[in-house]
Amino acid sequence: MRILPIATLAIVMLASLAIAPRAFAGRLPCAGIVAPGLAYPDVAGIWRGLEIDDCKNLAAAIGATPVFTPILQDSDTPPAGAGKSVLFAPAGDIRAGYAAGPVIFDDRQALMVPVWSKARTARDLANAEICVEPGSPEDFALTAYFAARNIPLREFVFQETDEMHDAYAAGRCDAITARISLLRGLRGNADGVRKDDRILPDNLGDNPVRAATPSGQPAWAALVQTKLEQR
């Protein structure tokens, strides 16, 4: 799996129109954040992941056809008043008109190190160079985590996400920090160079992705809750 830039993701999405027509009778519109393992195109351009699977299972429960839209902009979210729908997103990104439901995945922030690294926990990264984007939520969380544990921190900063990924892949960083879905995606790149890299157990910050349903639909919300708890 290769981590694709947002512009490329938009092209892939347009090339797969079957996944994203607008809602009409007999369909269950779902929308979700784009991340490896949650919703991401494979080499054939087919979107796969937990959000896709959950959308299919919920649609089957009501005899509908699943319709998934990757959220690349606000307009990709189904209108809350258009009937049954599901939105997969962190709580802070759930659009007005939707009510947060069950957690489907905790996309926590973590640290990843090369396979040859001796680091087993964050404490082993004292004074190591850690790739991070300055001023990002990941930067603040990394700084706070190390400060709270009196671990000396050295950041190797990059203004562009792709530049940071390339630097880590090239071995210019001792470690990288990001959401765990992104780290798994980097580890799963098609070239296989990083397939054995190690994600450390330290949790630098929770980021639960929830299944949200339109407000004012308690029966639908209860069914979504039940079905997702059963999987």
N, C-alpha and C positions, 0 to 999 in steps of 0.2 A: 504494500500500500504506500502511495506517495502522498504527502500532505500537499493539497492543491491550494493555490492562492484563491481569494474570493472571486476575482474576475473569471478564473477558469471554472470555478464551481458554478457560476451563473451560466456559462456556456454549456456545461454538462447538463444542468437542469433543463435548459431550453432544448437540448437534444433528446430529452427524455420526457416529452410532454405528457405521456401517458400517466405519469405519476402526479400531475398537478393541474388537472382541469378544475374549474370552480364547482361548487357544490350544486347538486340538484337531487331530485327524489331518488331514493335508493342508494345514495352514496353517504359515506361517513367521511367528512373532511377532517384531516389531521394536519397539524403543522408542528415542526420541531426545530430545535437548534441543530446546526451542522457540526458534527464532531465524529471522529473515528470511533466506531463501536456503538454510537447512538444513531446517527444518520449520516451516511457517507457513500459516495459512489465507488463501485469497484472498477476494475480495469475495463469492464465492458460498459461502464456508465450506468449500471443498475444500482439503485440506492439500497443499502442494507444497514442493519443495525437494530438495536433494541427498540427505538421509537417506531421503526417500520414494522417490526414484529408485533408490538403492542397495538398499533393501529389495525393491523390485519385481524388480530384476535378479537378486538372490540367490535370491529365491523361484522365478524362472523357471528358474534353473540346476538346481533340484532338483524341478521340477514341482509346486511348492506355490503356494498363494494367499497373497499378502503381507497381513499384518495389522499396521498401524502404530499405536502408542500414544504420543502426546505425553507426555513426562515432566513432569507438574505436581506430583507428589508421589512419595515412595519406592515406594508400592505400585503405581505404573504400570510398574515394571520387571518384565519376565517372570521368573518363578522360574528360577534357573539349572539346576535339575534336571529341567525339564519337556521336555527334548528340544532340538532345534535352535532357536536364537534368536539375535538380534543386538541389541546395545546400542550406541547412538551417543552418546558423551559424552567430555568431557575426562578425562584420566587420573585426576585427583583425585576425579572423581565416578563412577568405575566401581565398581559394586556388588560386594561380596564374592561369590565364586562365579563371577565372570567374569574372563577373561584379556584384557588389552589387546591389540589387533591393529593393523592398519595405520591410518595417519593418513588421514582422508578430507578434512580441511580444517583449516588453521591459522587459527583465529578470533583473530588477533592484536589487541592493543590498538593503536589508532591515534588520530590527531587529524583532525578535519574542520573546515574553515573555509568561510564563505560564498563564493559565486562572485566577489563583488567584492573579497575580501581579497587583499592583495598577498603574503601568506605562501605560501611554497613548501616550507619545511621548518620543523621545530620551532624552530630558532634564530630564525626570523623572528617568533616569537610571544613574544619577550622582553617582559615586563611587560604582555602582553595578558591580558585576562580570559578564563579558560578554565573552562567549565562542568564540574563534577565533583561526585560525591557524596562528602562527607567521610568518612574512615575506611574507604572501600571499597578493594578490591584495585586498582582503577583509580587511585584517589587516591595510594596508595603508589607505584605504578609511575610515575605522572606525576611525582611529587616526586623519585623516585630518578633518573629519566631526565634531568630538567632539572638536578638538582644535579651529576650526573656530568659534565655538559657546561658547567657554570657559566652556565646560562641563567637569568636572573631570572624568577621564576615568580609570577604572581598568579592565585589561584583564585577563581572565583565559585561558591560551594558551595550545594547544595540537598539537603534531607533526603529528598525524594521524587523517584524517577526520572521520573515523568510531569511533575512541575513543572520539572525540569531540561530535558526535551525541549521543553516549551512555551516556556521562556525562550530556548532556542537558536532555535527556529522564529520567535520574535518579534524576534530580532535583539538580544537583551540580552547575548549573549556574543560574544566575538571568535572563539571556537573551542569545540569540545566534544570530550571524549575518551571512548571506549568501545570495546568489541569491534567489529571491522570489520563483522560481520554486522548489528549494531544500527545502525551508522552508515549502512550501505547501505539499511537499512529506513527510517531517517529521511529519507534522500535520496529514497527512492521513495514517500513519502507521497502519497496520492491528490490532495491539493491542488496538487501540482507546484511549490510555492514553492521547495523546496530541491533540485530535481532536478539542478541544475548545480553544487551545492556540491562542494568538492574535498577528497578524502581525501589527506592528506599521506603521503609515503613512509616516514616514520620508524616503526620498529617499537618500540613501548614495552614489548612483552612477548609472547612466543609463548603460544598457548593451543590446542595441537593437539587436535582432536576425533578420537577413534579409534573404530573398529568393534571392539567386544569380543564374544567368544563364550564360552559356558559352559566353565569349566575341565574338563579331562578329555575333551575332544572334539577331539583333534588333527587328525583327517581333516576335520572341519567347519571348524576354524580355518584349515587350509591351503587349503581351497576358497574361503573368504571372502577370504583374503589374495590368492589368484590372481585371482579375479574383480574385486576392487577395484583391483588393480594394472593390469588390462587396460583399464579404462574410460578 
